[in-house]
Amino acid sequence: MNLLIKLRYTGIAAGLLASTTFGAMSAMVAPAQAADPPAVISDEASAALGRMGKTLMAPQFSFRSRSMRAYAGPNGELLHIVHATKTVVRRPDRLLVEVTGDDGSTKMIYDGKTLVVYGVTQKQYASIPVSGNIDAMLNVAETRLEADFPLADLLTDNPQKSVLSGITSGGQVGMATIDGVPCRHFFFVQSPDLDLELWLEDNEQSLPRRVFVTYRSLPGHPTFLAELSDWDLAIHPADADFVFQPPAGVTKVELTAKAGAIPAAK
């Protein structure tokens, strides 16, 4: 799937959620071409990603992430922005993302019928009708809102396939301990676009604990780093957790219907 590789900070609605994005989650790999070349992946990497994929296909889970991401400044300089995110998933069609960062706070809520993007800092929100699973919603969000959802590959129906899409080679390069947990350190290449480093717990769950991406094809070779923690596979979110009730003083902004462009506030 690999929906989101764009190193941009796009407002969800121009004039509505200006300077607010979902940059706390980053794409791990670029979209596959029409026909991906055969991947050369080590048995260790394939097995670990298989365990990760099986774990993340759980009916529900939540996790937190803290990310630092590079983006191009007005004069072409590489600047950095930091976000902290909590993500709650209930398959097949419920998602809650809460982002707090240098550019304010934003929430995204999907209840299987409607996608809501709420600019907490701006006290404004937008919504669009969407039906289908989380994969379908992410596709609509990217097309309609040009929203950026890094780490989206972990939320798809097939996380292992999504992470490996477009990858041409990769394998284990070492071990590391992250927050006291032994992790396998993997390095993957998607020629000629990017390098992906992925740290997975060295156990049967193989939960991802760190992601580092280098965009080799972009000027300055910008990077994205995310630390993932507080994984909870026993969570049982209720329907009400995915329903948006506008707080007092919050206004709604309608979006234009033009696909493939940044939606403008009416």
Contacts in CASP RR format, 6 or more apart in sequence:
PFRMAT RR
TARGET T0000
AUTHOR 0000-0000-0000
METHOD contacts of the structure
MODEL  1
MNLLIKLRYTGIAAGLLASTTFGAMSAMVAPAQAADPPAVISDEASAALG
RMGKTLMAPQFSFRSRSMRAYAGPNGELLHIVHATKTVVRRPDRLLVEVT
GDDGSTKMIYDGKTLVVYGVTQKQYASIPVSGNIDAMLNVAETRLEADFP
LADLLTDNPQKSVLSGITSGGQVGMATIDGVPCRHFFFVQSPDLDLELWL
EDNEQSLPRRVFVTYRSLPGHPTFLAELSDWDLAIHPADADFVFQPPAGV
TKVELTAKAGAIPAAK
1 135 0 8 1.000
1 138 0 8 1.000
1 152 0 8 1.000
1 153 0 8 1.000
1 156 0 8 1.000
1 158 0 8 1.000
1 161 0 8 1.000
1 162 0 8 1.000
1 165 0 8 1.000
2 27 0 8 1.000
2 28 0 8 1.000
2 29 0 8 1.000
2 30 0 8 1.000
2 31 0 8 1.000
2 32 0 8 1.000
2 153 0 8 1.000
2 162 0 8 1.000
2 163 0 8 1.000
2 165 0 8 1.000
2 166 0 8 1.000
3 27 0 8 1.000
3 31 0 8 1.000
3 138 0 8 1.000
3 139 0 8 1.000
3 142 0 8 1.000
3 149 0 8 1.000
3 152 0 8 1.000
3 153 0 8 1.000
4 26 0 8 1.000
4 27 0 8 1.000
4 138 0 8 1.000
4 142 0 8 1.000
4 148 0 8 1.000
4 149 0 8 1.000
4 150 0 8 1.000
4 152 0 8 1.000
5 27 0 8 1.000
5 29 0 8 1.000
5 30 0 8 1.000
5 31 0 8 1.000
5 193 0 8 1.000
5 194 0 8 1.000
5 215 0 8 1.000
6 27 0 8 1.000
6 148 0 8 1.000
7 69 0 8 1.000
7 70 0 8 1.000
7 71 0 8 1.000
7 72 0 8 1.000
7 215 0 8 1.000
7 218 0 8 1.000
7 222 0 8 1.000
7 224 0 8 1.000
8 71 0 8 1.000
8 148 0 8 1.000
9 19 0 8 1.000
9 21 0 8 1.000
9 23 0 8 1.000
9 71 0 8 1.000
9 81 0 8 1.000
9 103 0 8 1.000
9 148 0 8 1.000
10 21 0 8 1.000
10 145 0 8 1.000
10 146 0 8 1.000
10 147 0 8 1.000
10 148 0 8 1.000
10 262 0 8 1.000
11 17 0 8 1.000
11 18 0 8 1.000
11 19 0 8 1.000
11 20 0 8 1.000
11 21 0 8 1.000
11 146 0 8 1.000
11 262 0 8 1.000
12 20 0 8 1.000
12 21 0 8 1.000
12 22 0 8 1.000
12 106 0 8 1.000
12 117 0 8 1.000
12 119 0 8 1.000
12 126 0 8 1.000
12 145 0 8 1.000
12 147 0 8 1.000
12 263 0 8 1.000
13 117 0 8 1.000
13 126 0 8 1.000
13 145 0 8 1.000
13 253 0 8 1.000
13 255 0 8 1.000
13 262 0 8 1.000
13 263 0 8 1.000
13 264 0 8 1.000
13 265 0 8 1.000
14 262 0 8 1.000
14 263 0 8 1.000
14 264 0 8 1.000
14 265 0 8 1.000
15 253 0 8 1.000
15 264 0 8 1.000
15 265 0 8 1.000
16 119 0 8 1.000
16 122 0 8 1.000
16 124 0 8 1.000
16 126 0 8 1.000
16 253 0 8 1.000
16 265 0 8 1.000
17 106 0 8 1.000
17 117 0 8 1.000
17 119 0 8 1.000
17 122 0 8 1.000
17 124 0 8 1.000
17 126 0 8 1.000
18 122 0 8 1.000
19 103 0 8 1.000
19 104 0 8 1.000
20 103 0 8 1.000
20 104 0 8 1.000
20 105 0 8 1.000
20 106 0 8 1.000
20 119 0 8 1.000
20 121 0 8 1.000
20 122 0 8 1.000
21 103 0 8 1.000
21 106 0 8 1.000
21 147 0 8 1.000
21 148 0 8 1.000
22 97 0 8 1.000
22 99 0 8 1.000
22 106 0 8 1.000
22 108 0 8 1.000
22 147 0 8 1.000
22 148 0 8 1.000
22 149 0 8 1.000
22 150 0 8 1.000
23 67 0 8 1.000
23 69 0 8 1.000
23 81 0 8 1.000
23 83 0 8 1.000
23 99 0 8 1.000
23 148 0 8 1.000
23 149 0 8 1.000
23 150 0 8 1.000
24 65 0 8 1.000
24 66 0 8 1.000
24 67 0 8 1.000
24 83 0 8 1.000
24 84 0 8 1.000
24 85 0 8 1.000
24 99 0 8 1.000
24 101 0 8 1.000
24 150 0 8 1.000
24 226 0 8 1.000
25 65 0 8 1.000
25 67 0 8 1.000
25 85 0 8 1.000
25 87 0 8 1.000
25 97 0 8 1.000
25 149 0 8 1.000
25 150 0 8 1.000
25 151 0 8 1.000
25 152 0 8 1.000
25 226 0 8 1.000
26 67 0 8 1.000
26 69 0 8 1.000
26 148 0 8 1.000
26 150 0 8 1.000
26 151 0 8 1.000
26 211 0 8 1.000
26 213 0 8 1.000
26 224 0 8 1.000
26 226 0 8 1.000
27 148 0 8 1.000
27 149 0 8 1.000
27 150 0 8 1.000
27 151 0 8 1.000
27 152 0 8 1.000
27 153 0 8 1.000
27 213 0 8 1.000
27 224 0 8 1.000
28 150 0 8 1.000
28 151 0 8 1.000
28 153 0 8 1.000
28 163 0 8 1.000
28 196 0 8 1.000
28 198 0 8 1.000
28 211 0 8 1.000
28 213 0 8 1.000
29 153 0 8 1.000
29 163 0 8 1.000
29 164 0 8 1.000
29 165 0 8 1.000
29 166 0 8 1.000
29 167 0 8 1.000
29 188 0 8 1.000
29 190 0 8 1.000
29 194 0 8 1.000
29 196 0 8 1.000
29 213 0 8 1.000
30 166 0 8 1.000
30 190 0 8 1.000
30 193 0 8 1.000
30 194 0 8 1.000
31 165 0 8 1.000
31 166 0 8 1.000
32 165 0 8 1.000
32 166 0 8 1.000
33 166 0 8 1.000
36 165 0 8 1.000
36 166 0 8 1.000
36 168 0 8 1.000
37 168 0 8 1.000
39 164 0 8 1.000
39 166 0 8 1.000
39 167 0 8 1.000
39 168 0 8 1.000
39 169 0 8 1.000
39 170 0 8 1.000
40 168 0 8 1.000
40 169 0 8 1.000
40 170 0 8 1.000
41 49 0 8 1.000
41 164 0 8 1.000
41 167 0 8 1.000
41 169 0 8 1.000
41 170 0 8 1.000
41 171 0 8 1.000
41 188 0 8 1.000
42 170 0 8 1.000
42 171 0 8 1.000
42 172 0 8 1.000
44 171 0 8 1.000
44 172 0 8 1.000
44 184 0 8 1.000
45 170 0 8 1.000
45 171 0 8 1.000
45 172 0 8 1.000
45 186 0 8 1.000
45 188 0 8 1.000
48 172 0 8 1.000
48 184 0 8 1.000
48 186 0 8 1.000
48 200 0 8 1.000
48 206 0 8 1.000
49 160 0 8 1.000
49 163 0 8 1.000
49 164 0 8 1.000
49 200 0 8 1.000
49 206 0 8 1.000
50 160 0 8 1.000
50 206 0 8 1.000
51 200 0 8 1.000
51 204 0 8 1.000
51 205 0 8 1.000
51 206 0 8 1.000
52 159 0 8 1.000
52 160 0 8 1.000
52 163 0 8 1.000
52 200 0 8 1.000
52 205 0 8 1.000
52 206 0 8 1.000
52 207 0 8 1.000
52 208 0 8 1.000
53 158 0 8 1.000
53 159 0 8 1.000
53 160 0 8 1.000
53 206 0 8 1.000
54 160 0 8 1.000
55 205 0 8 1.000
55 206 0 8 1.000
55 207 0 8 1.000
55 233 0 8 1.000
56 154 0 8 1.000
56 155 0 8 1.000
56 159 0 8 1.000
56 207 0 8 1.000
57 91 0 8 1.000
57 157 0 8 1.000
57 158 0 8 1.000
57 159 0 8 1.000
58 91 0 8 1.000
58 233 0 8 1.000
59 90 0 8 1.000
59 91 0 8 1.000
60 88 0 8 1.000
60 89 0 8 1.000
60 90 0 8 1.000
60 91 0 8 1.000
60 233 0 8 1.000
60 235 0 8 1.000
60 236 0 8 1.000
60 237 0 8 1.000
61 89 0 8 1.000
61 231 0 8 1.000
61 232 0 8 1.000
61 233 0 8 1.000
61 235 0 8 1.000
62 86 0 8 1.000
62 87 0 8 1.000
62 88 0 8 1.000
62 89 0 8 1.000
62 230 0 8 1.000
62 231 0 8 1.000
62 232 0 8 1.000
62 235 0 8 1.000
62 237 0 8 1.000
63 86 0 8 1.000
63 87 0 8 1.000
63 207 0 8 1.000
63 228 0 8 1.000
63 229 0 8 1.000
63 230 0 8 1.000
63 231 0 8 1.000
63 232 0 8 1.000
64 84 0 8 1.000
64 85 0 8 1.000
64 86 0 8 1.000
64 87 0 8 1.000
64 228 0 8 1.000
64 229 0 8 1.000
64 230 0 8 1.000
65 84 0 8 1.000
65 85 0 8 1.000
65 87 0 8 1.000
65 151 0 8 1.000
65 226 0 8 1.000
65 227 0 8 1.000
65 228 0 8 1.000
65 229 0 8 1.000
66 82 0 8 1.000
66 83 0 8 1.000
66 84 0 8 1.000
66 85 0 8 1.000
66 226 0 8 1.000
66 227 0 8 1.000
66 229 0 8 1.000
67 82 0 8 1.000
67 83 0 8 1.000
67 85 0 8 1.000
67 150 0 8 1.000
67 224 0 8 1.000
67 225 0 8 1.000
67 226 0 8 1.000
67 227 0 8 1.000
68 80 0 8 1.000
68 81 0 8 1.000
68 82 0 8 1.000
68 224 0 8 1.000
68 225 0 8 1.000
69 80 0 8 1.000
69 81 0 8 1.000
69 82 0 8 1.000
69 83 0 8 1.000
69 150 0 8 1.000
69 222 0 8 1.000
69 223 0 8 1.000
69 224 0 8 1.000
69 225 0 8 1.000
70 78 0 8 1.000
70 79 0 8 1.000
70 80 0 8 1.000
70 222 0 8 1.000
70 223 0 8 1.000
70 224 0 8 1.000
71 78 0 8 1.000
71 79 0 8 1.000
71 80 0 8 1.000
71 81 0 8 1.000
71 222 0 8 1.000
72 78 0 8 1.000
72 79 0 8 1.000
72 219 0 8 1.000
72 222 0 8 1.000
73 79 0 8 1.000
76 219 0 8 1.000
78 220 0 8 1.000
78 222 0 8 1.000
81 101 0 8 1.000
81 102 0 8 1.000
81 103 0 8 1.000
82 101 0 8 1.000
82 102 0 8 1.000
83 99 0 8 1.000
83 100 0 8 1.000
83 101 0 8 1.000
83 102 0 8 1.000
84 99 0 8 1.000
84 100 0 8 1.000
84 101 0 8 1.000
85 97 0 8 1.000
85 98 0 8 1.000
85 99 0 8 1.000
85 100 0 8 1.000
86 96 0 8 1.000
86 97 0 8 1.000
86 98 0 8 1.000
87 95 0 8 1.000
87 96 0 8 1.000
87 97 0 8 1.000
87 98 0 8 1.000
87 151 0 8 1.000
87 155 0 8 1.000
88 94 0 8 1.000
88 95 0 8 1.000
88 96 0 8 1.000
88 97 0 8 1.000
88 235 0 8 1.000
88 237 0 8 1.000
88 241 0 8 1.000
89 95 0 8 1.000
89 134 0 8 1.000
89 155 0 8 1.000
90 237 0 8 1.000
90 242 0 8 1.000
91 133 0 8 1.000
91 134 0 8 1.000
91 157 0 8 1.000
92 132 0 8 1.000
92 133 0 8 1.000
92 134 0 8 1.000
92 157 0 8 1.000
93 110 0 8 1.000
93 111 0 8 1.000
93 112 0 8 1.000
93 132 0 8 1.000
93 133 0 8 1.000
93 134 0 8 1.000
93 137 0 8 1.000
94 110 0 8 1.000
94 111 0 8 1.000
94 112 0 8 1.000
94 134 0 8 1.000
94 237 0 8 1.000
94 239 0 8 1.000
94 241 0 8 1.000
94 242 0 8 1.000
95 108 0 8 1.000
95 109 0 8 1.000
95 110 0 8 1.000
95 134 0 8 1.000
95 137 0 8 1.000
95 155 0 8 1.000
95 242 0 8 1.000
96 107 0 8 1.000
96 108 0 8 1.000
96 109 0 8 1.000
96 110 0 8 1.000
96 237 0 8 1.000
96 241 0 8 1.000
96 242 0 8 1.000
97 107 0 8 1.000
97 108 0 8 1.000
97 109 0 8 1.000
97 149 0 8 1.000
98 105 0 8 1.000
98 106 0 8 1.000
98 107 0 8 1.000
99 105 0 8 1.000
99 106 0 8 1.000
99 107 0 8 1.000
99 108 0 8 1.000
104 120 0 8 1.000
104 121 0 8 1.000
105 119 0 8 1.000
105 120 0 8 1.000
105 121 0 8 1.000
106 117 0 8 1.000
106 118 0 8 1.000
106 119 0 8 1.000
106 120 0 8 1.000
106 121 0 8 1.000
107 116 0 8 1.000
107 117 0 8 1.000
107 118 0 8 1.000
107 119 0 8 1.000
107 120 0 8 1.000
107 244 0 8 1.000
108 115 0 8 1.000
108 116 0 8 1.000
108 117 0 8 1.000
108 118 0 8 1.000
108 141 0 8 1.000
108 147 0 8 1.000
109 115 0 8 1.000
109 116 0 8 1.000
109 118 0 8 1.000
109 242 0 8 1.000
109 243 0 8 1.000
109 244 0 8 1.000
110 116 0 8 1.000
110 130 0 8 1.000
110 134 0 8 1.000
110 137 0 8 1.000
110 242 0 8 1.000
111 239 0 8 1.000
111 242 0 8 1.000
111 243 0 8 1.000
111 244 0 8 1.000
112 130 0 8 1.000
112 131 0 8 1.000
112 132 0 8 1.000
112 137 0 8 1.000
112 242 0 8 1.000
113 129 0 8 1.000
113 130 0 8 1.000
113 131 0 8 1.000
114 127 0 8 1.000
114 128 0 8 1.000
114 129 0 8 1.000
114 130 0 8 1.000
114 244 0 8 1.000
115 127 0 8 1.000
115 128 0 8 1.000
115 129 0 8 1.000
115 130 0 8 1.000
115 137 0 8 1.000
115 140 0 8 1.000
115 141 0 8 1.000
116 125 0 8 1.000
116 126 0 8 1.000
116 127 0 8 1.000
116 244 0 8 1.000
117 125 0 8 1.000
117 126 0 8 1.000
117 127 0 8 1.000
117 145 0 8 1.000
117 147 0 8 1.000
118 124 0 8 1.000
118 125 0 8 1.000
118 244 0 8 1.000
118 246 0 8 1.000
118 250 0 8 1.000
119 125 0 8 1.000
123 247 0 8 1.000
123 249 0 8 1.000
123 250 0 8 1.000
123 251 0 8 1.000
124 250 0 8 1.000
124 251 0 8 1.000
124 252 0 8 1.000
124 253 0 8 1.000
125 244 0 8 1.000
125 246 0 8 1.000
125 250 0 8 1.000
125 251 0 8 1.000
125 252 0 8 1.000
125 253 0 8 1.000
126 145 0 8 1.000
126 252 0 8 1.000
126 253 0 8 1.000
126 254 0 8 1.000
126 255 0 8 1.000
126 263 0 8 1.000
126 265 0 8 1.000
127 244 0 8 1.000
127 252 0 8 1.000
128 140 0 8 1.000
128 144 0 8 1.000
128 145 0 8 1.000
128 255 0 8 1.000
130 136 0 8 1.000
130 137 0 8 1.000
130 140 0 8 1.000
130 141 0 8 1.000
133 157 0 8 1.000
134 155 0 8 1.000
134 156 0 8 1.000
134 157 0 8 1.000
135 156 0 8 1.000
135 157 0 8 1.000
138 149 0 8 1.000
138 152 0 8 1.000
138 155 0 8 1.000
138 156 0 8 1.000
141 147 0 8 1.000
141 149 0 8 1.000
142 149 0 8 1.000
143 259 0 8 1.000
143 260 0 8 1.000
144 255 0 8 1.000
144 259 0 8 1.000
144 260 0 8 1.000
144 263 0 8 1.000
145 255 0 8 1.000
145 262 0 8 1.000
145 263 0 8 1.000
146 260 0 8 1.000
146 261 0 8 1.000
146 262 0 8 1.000
146 263 0 8 1.000
150 224 0 8 1.000
150 226 0 8 1.000
151 211 0 8 1.000
151 226 0 8 1.000
151 228 0 8 1.000
152 162 0 8 1.000
153 159 0 8 1.000
153 162 0 8 1.000
153 163 0 8 1.000
153 165 0 8 1.000
154 162 0 8 1.000
154 163 0 8 1.000
154 208 0 8 1.000
156 162 0 8 1.000
163 198 0 8 1.000
164 188 0 8 1.000
166 190 0 8 1.000
167 188 0 8 1.000
167 189 0 8 1.000
167 190 0 8 1.000
167 196 0 8 1.000
168 189 0 8 1.000
168 190 0 8 1.000
168 191 0 8 1.000
169 188 0 8 1.000
169 189 0 8 1.000
170 186 0 8 1.000
170 187 0 8 1.000
170 188 0 8 1.000
170 189 0 8 1.000
171 186 0 8 1.000
171 187 0 8 1.000
171 188 0 8 1.000
172 184 0 8 1.000
172 185 0 8 1.000
172 186 0 8 1.000
173 185 0 8 1.000
173 186 0 8 1.000
173 187 0 8 1.000
174 184 0 8 1.000
174 185 0 8 1.000
175 182 0 8 1.000
175 183 0 8 1.000
175 184 0 8 1.000
175 185 0 8 1.000
175 202 0 8 1.000
176 182 0 8 1.000
176 183 0 8 1.000
176 185 0 8 1.000
176 199 0 8 1.000
176 210 0 8 1.000
177 183 0 8 1.000
178 199 0 8 1.000
178 209 0 8 1.000
178 210 0 8 1.000
178 227 0 8 1.000
179 209 0 8 1.000
179 229 0 8 1.000
181 201 0 8 1.000
181 202 0 8 1.000
181 209 0 8 1.000
182 201 0 8 1.000
182 202 0 8 1.000
182 203 0 8 1.000
183 199 0 8 1.000
183 200 0 8 1.000
183 201 0 8 1.000
183 202 0 8 1.000
183 209 0 8 1.000
183 210 0 8 1.000
184 199 0 8 1.000
184 200 0 8 1.000
184 201 0 8 1.000
184 202 0 8 1.000
184 206 0 8 1.000
185 197 0 8 1.000
185 198 0 8 1.000
185 199 0 8 1.000
186 197 0 8 1.000
186 198 0 8 1.000
186 199 0 8 1.000
186 200 0 8 1.000
187 195 0 8 1.000
187 196 0 8 1.000
187 197 0 8 1.000
188 195 0 8 1.000
188 196 0 8 1.000
188 197 0 8 1.000
188 198 0 8 1.000
189 195 0 8 1.000
189 196 0 8 1.000
190 196 0 8 1.000
192 216 0 8 1.000
192 217 0 8 1.000
193 215 0 8 1.000
193 216 0 8 1.000
193 217 0 8 1.000
194 213 0 8 1.000
194 214 0 8 1.000
194 215 0 8 1.000
194 216 0 8 1.000
194 217 0 8 1.000
195 213 0 8 1.000
195 214 0 8 1.000
195 216 0 8 1.000
196 211 0 8 1.000
196 212 0 8 1.000
196 213 0 8 1.000
197 210 0 8 1.000
197 211 0 8 1.000
197 212 0 8 1.000
197 213 0 8 1.000
198 208 0 8 1.000
198 210 0 8 1.000
198 211 0 8 1.000
198 212 0 8 1.000
199 208 0 8 1.000
199 209 0 8 1.000
199 210 0 8 1.000
199 211 0 8 1.000
200 206 0 8 1.000
200 207 0 8 1.000
200 208 0 8 1.000
200 209 0 8 1.000
201 207 0 8 1.000
201 208 0 8 1.000
201 209 0 8 1.000
205 233 0 8 1.000
207 228 0 8 1.000
207 231 0 8 1.000
208 228 0 8 1.000
209 227 0 8 1.000
209 228 0 8 1.000
209 229 0 8 1.000
210 225 0 8 1.000
210 226 0 8 1.000
210 227 0 8 1.000
210 228 0 8 1.000
211 224 0 8 1.000
211 225 0 8 1.000
211 226 0 8 1.000
211 228 0 8 1.000
212 223 0 8 1.000
212 224 0 8 1.000
212 225 0 8 1.000
212 226 0 8 1.000
213 223 0 8 1.000
213 224 0 8 1.000
213 225 0 8 1.000
214 221 0 8 1.000
214 222 0 8 1.000
214 223 0 8 1.000
215 221 0 8 1.000
215 222 0 8 1.000
215 223 0 8 1.000
215 224 0 8 1.000
246 252 0 8 1.000
253 265 0 8 1.000
253 266 0 8 1.000
254 265 0 8 1.000
254 266 0 8 1.000
255 263 0 8 1.000
255 264 0 8 1.000
255 265 0 8 1.000
255 266 0 8 1.000
256 263 0 8 1.000
256 264 0 8 1.000
256 266 0 8 1.000
END
